[in-house]
Amino acid sequence: MSIDDPAQTPHSAETCAVIDSLNEIGSQWRLVVLHDLQEGEKRFNELKRSTEASARTLSRVLDDLQETGYVTRRVEEDAPVATYYSLTAKGTSLAPVFDAVERWAEEWLRT
């Protein structure tokens, strides 16, 4: 059996789904923002403080998450102008995943 031949790799279909998922949401900052927004809608500066991301990084990550359908952006034009971010149904659907990872981490990483 060759590792280079996906047809001969055990569980290749499952592995692909996991890898595809991690490629889409698996960057450090994407996960931090998605987890932080599980608490509800937040303004840009609130997210910047709570995630400790730089403005440039946070802006790039939020744009990526909007483009892939995990986050929605709402702008209030009243003075002062405020931009709010919240999870879409796709983003909210990750809540059980975060819960499961949290339980796993408590059992296996905090021993």
Secondary structure as GFF3:
##gff-version 3
##sequence-region A 1 111
A	DSSP	three_ten_helix	6	8	.	.	.	ID=ss1
A	DSSP	alpha_helix	12	25	.	.	.	ID=ss2
A	DSSP	alpha_helix	28	36	.	.	.	ID=ss3
A	DSSP	three_ten_helix	37	39	.	.	.	ID=ss4
A	DSSP	beta_strand	42	43	.	.	.	ID=ss5
A	DSSP	alpha_helix	44	51	.	.	.	ID=ss6
A	DSSP	alpha_helix	55	67	.	.	.	ID=ss7
A	DSSP	beta_strand	71	76	.	.	.	ID=ss8
A	DSSP	beta_strand	82	87	.	.	.	ID=ss9
A	DSSP	alpha_helix	89	92	.	.	.	ID=ss10
A	DSSP	alpha_helix	95	108	.	.	.	ID=ss11
###
